[in-house]
Amino acid sequence: MPRSAVRRQSPAFFLLALSLVSTLLARPAQAEVPVPVMAPVLDVAKELQLPETDLAVASIPLDGPGQARFMNADMPLNPGSIMKVITTYAALELLGPTFQWHTRLYTDGTIEDETLNGNLYFVGSGDPKLTEERLWLLLRELRAMGVKHIAGDLILDGSVFNLPNGIADFNDDGDNPNAPFLVEPNGLLTNLNVLRIRARADNRGIHTWTEPALDGITIDNQLVFRDYGHCPRRYQFDYEPHLAEDGTTTITVTGVLPKGCSTSSYLSVLSQQAYTGALLTSLWQQLGGTLAGTTREGLRPREDTELLVTTSSRDLVTMVRDINKWSNNVMVRQVFLTLGARHRQPGDKDDLAAAEREIRAWLASKGIDNRTMVFENGAGLSRIERITARQMALLLQHAWESRFAAELIASLPLVAMDGTMRRRLGNADMAGMGHIKTGSLRNVRSIAGFTRDEDNTTWAVVAMVNNPRAWQTEPVLDAFIEQVHLSTRPPSISTASQ
């Protein structure tokens, strides 16, 4: 181009050219990175006898210079609990951060003096965290309205979710069907459907109790008392539930408990319907209320019922934080089903399918090819869910630019400080230098989130291991996070020569 032609270009031309050049320089490369970049990570993998083919990683710089890194990034793998990042991010954008669940009490009768002449309907909303305390407040408000005696039945309506095919069983392989992380989603979920079994040894001997205290649940205390000794760890006790023909449950507790020591464990031994019914009646009795009828499942009539009391959940942001910090399975499964229930289309009969459809459409709207993804429940508590490291990294890149980025990022565990990352990378001088979601299943270990390098550039990072020895590969994932943090340092001679 002649020099005179260059002079005739407007200032806007040069600004546009500069912008294009900057964009091209900042855009991460999408190719697989050379092996030397990953050498320190692969060294750790080699020490642990982890084949490179069982490890997939991806990292993308988000607000500064750097080269994107990909290895086996297009290989669909079981992600474990980092799948929760997809569900919670989708919920923040599709439901909104201020979304709440509203659980209500209705009646088909009238209040006369202190008696509710009719049935009381408890209408569940699928609230992921409807606690014992909130239920107590709900019933206390009913008592404050002057109701003391319910002449009819307590009817539990959990029809908020459409699940014609039920919930697929998960093969835990842990021989503990009562583990809290296996609790299934349900429209009537309350208090995470768990019992806390507690025991304390003092001068009276050993005292045992449950929280909450429910009718039909008893403890067979077979603990052995000792006058002295070190306080044992939780895993040194056994808890065996036994369901009787009359529907009552006895939990046998065995172990040795020295004087001055206490222990506790969480179990889920009742169906959601039985648990919620027992909890409501127990709390109602504690408040001085009585129930003449029975507790049963049923549907609230759409006509001729009156709203009495409502309890509203904390906002979705609070739920997302609880889910991601501690990897709560049943809470995120409630959110997944809520996405389906809130986005039903004419003809939809299954909220699981509706949720998957909405999330796939949402991913497609961001330009993320999700054809190789496999969804089951949005929690990662699955043997069949699949995603690639590249897909997850691109999703995190979009999340960084989302208007709700702060809410999502703050929900992820802080490196070496809290949640499921509180005991990791503490020796790497990285405390608080990243927000990382972890994943753990048999044959699966994974991480996904955000971390900073030493130049204060934020990176999206993803790493997944699918291998029978995955249980021992956390050091590989931690090494990857650390190498991203150290990525601005010049490579050592030994690394550069490999």
C-alpha positions, 0 to 999 in steps of 0.5 A, spaced: 500 500 500 502 506 498 505 511 504 499 516 502 494 511 502 496 509 509 496 517 511 489 517 509 486 512 514 482 514 519 484 514 527 478 509 527 482 504 522 488 504 527 484 502 533 480 497 530 487 494 527 490 494 534 483 491 537 484 485 532 491 484 533 490 484 541 484 479 540 488 474 536 494 475 541 490 474 547 486 468 544 488 461 547 491 456 542 486 450 541 491 445 539 494 440 544 500 443 548 507 440 547 509 435 552 514 439 555 509 444 558 506 438 562 512 435 564 512 436 571 505 433 572 506 427 567 512 426 572 508 425 578 503 421 574 509 416 572 511 416 579 503 413 581 503 409 575 498 413 571 498 412 564 497 419 560 491 416 556 487 416 562 489 423 564 485 429 560 487 437 562 485 443 559 487 450 562 485 457 558 488 464 560 482 469 562 484 476 563 491 476 561 497 473 557 498 465 556 498 459 552 492 455 553 494 448 555 490 441 552 492 434 553 487 429 551 482 434 552 477 431 547 476 425 550 469 424 553 470 422 561 466 421 567 467 427 570 464 425 577 462 431 581 465 437 577 458 436 573 455 440 579 459 446 576 454 445 569 448 444 573 449 450 578 451 455 573 445 453 568 441 454 574 444 461 576 442 463 569 436 459 567 432 460 574 436 466 576 440 468 583 434 470 587 430 464 585 427 461 591 422 455 593 416 456 597 413 450 601 406 451 603 400 449 608 393 449 606 387 446 609 380 444 606 377 446 612 375 451 617 378 454 624 374 454 630 376 456 636 383 452 637 381 446 632 382 446 624 376 442 622 379 439 616 385 436 613 392 439 613 396 439 606 403 440 606 405 441 599 412 440 598 416 445 593 422 441 592 426 445 596 433 443 596 434 445 604 428 445 608 431 444 615 428 442 621 429 449 624 424 452 618 419 447 619 419 448 626 418 456 624 412 454 619 408 450 624 409 455 630 406 460 625 400 455 625 400 455 632 400 462 633 394 463 628 390 459 634 391 452 631 392 447 636 388 441 634 388 438 627 381 434 626 383 431 620 389 428 616 396 431 615 396 430 607 403 430 604 403 432 597 410 431 593 407 432 586 412 438 584 416 433 580 414 429 574 418 422 574 414 417 571 420 412 570 423 414 577 430 415 579 435 410 576 439 406 582 446 408 583 451 402 584 455 405 590 460 399 591 460 401 598 455 397 601 452 402 605 445 404 602 444 409 608 449 413 606 447 421 606 450 422 599 445 417 596 439 420 598 435 421 592 431 427 590 424 428 592 418 433 592 418 432 599 425 432 601 426 435 608 432 436 612 436 432 607 433 426 609 438 424 614 438 422 622 444 424 626 446 418 631 449 421 637 453 417 643 456 420 649 460 417 655 460 420 662 459 418 669 452 415 668 454 410 662 453 411 655 447 415 653 445 415 645 440 419 642 438 421 635 437 428 631 431 429 630 428 425 635 422 421 630 417 416 632 418 409 630 426 410 630 429 407 636 437 405 638 439 399 640 445 401 644 450 396 644 456 400 645 462 398 650 463 403 656 471 404 658 473 408 664 479 411 660 482 411 653 483 415 647 477 417 644 476 413 637 475 415 630 468 415 627 470 409 623 471 405 629 463 404 630 458 400 626 451 402 625 446 397 623 439 399 621 433 394 622 426 395 619 421 391 623 414 389 619 410 394 623 414 399 620 419 401 625 426 402 625 431 400 630 439 402 629 444 398 633 450 401 635 456 398 636 463 400 638 467 402 644 467 409 647 471 411 653 468 416 659 468 423 656 468 421 649 462 422 644 461 420 637 456 421 631 454 419 625 449 421 619 444 416 616 438 416 612 434 410 614 427 412 612 423 414 605 423 421 604 415 421 605 416 417 612 421 422 614 418 428 613 411 425 616 415 423 622 418 430 622 412 434 622 408 430 627 414 430 632 415 438 631 407 439 632 407 435 638 413 439 641 409 445 640 403 442 644 399 441 637 395 434 636 393 430 630 386 426 630 387 423 623 393 419 620 399 422 616 399 420 609 401 421 602 396 425 597 394 431 592 392 437 594 385 439 591 386 445 586 379 447 589 376 449 595 383 449 599 385 455 603 393 457 604 395 458 611 402 458 612 408 459 607 416 458 608 421 460 603 428 458 602 434 462 602 436 464 595 439 460 589 446 463 590 446 460 597 444 453 595 449 453 590 454 455 595 452 449 599 452 445 593 459 446 591 463 447 597 461 441 600 459 437 593 452 436 596 449 430 591 441 431 593 441 438 593 444 439 586 439 433 584 433 437 587 436 443 583 436 439 576 429 437 577 427 444 578 430 446 572 426 441 568 419 442 572 420 450 571 421 449 564 416 444 562 413 444 555 407 442 552 407 434 552 413 434 557 412 428 562 419 427 565 422 433 569 429 429 568 428 429 560 426 436 561 432 439 565 437 435 560 433 439 554 434 446 557 441 445 559 443 442 552 440 448 549 443 453 554 450 450 552 448 450 545 447 458 546 454 459 548 457 455 542 459 449 546 458 443 542 455 438 547 453 432 543 458 428 546 456 430 553 452 425 557 447 427 563 443 423 568 442 427 574 446 433 573 450 431 580 456 427 577 453 421 582 453 417 576 457 411 572 454 414 565 455 421 565 460 424 560 464 430 558 470 432 555 476 437 559 475 442 553 468 442 554 468 444 561 474 449 560 470 453 555 464 453 559 468 456 565 471 461 560 463 463 559 462 463 566 468 468 567 464 473 563 457 471 565 453 477 569 453 471 575 460 470 575 462 472 582 456 468 585 458 462 581 466 463 583 465 464 590 461 458 591 467 453 589 472 451 594 477 455 596 484 452 595 487 450 602 482 453 605 475 451 605 470 445 602 473 439 599 479 443 597 481 445 605 486 440 605 489 440 598 495 444 596 496 447 603 504 446 602 504 449 595 503 456 598 497 457 594 492 458 600 486 462 597 489 462 590 484 458 586 476 456 587 476 449 585 470 444 585 473 437 586 470 430 584 471 423 586 468 416 585 470 409 584 475 410 578 474 417 578 478 424 580 477 431 577 478 438 578 474 444 575 475 451 577 479 458 577 486 459 579 491 465 578 498 465 576 504 469 579 502 474 574 495 475 577 492 472 571 486 468 572 486 461 568 480 456 567 483 449 569 480 442 568 483 435 570 480 429 570 482 422 571 479 415 569 483 409 572 482 404 577 487 407 581 484 414 581 483 414 588 491 415 589 491 420 583 489 427 587 497 429 587 497 429 579 491 434 579 494 438 584 500 438 580 497 441 574 493 446 578 500 448 581 503 448 574 498 453 572 500 457 578 507 457 576 506 458 568 509 464 568 516 462 571 521 460 565 522 452 565 528 449 568 533 446 564 531 439 566 524 441 564 526 444 557 530 439 555 525 433 555 
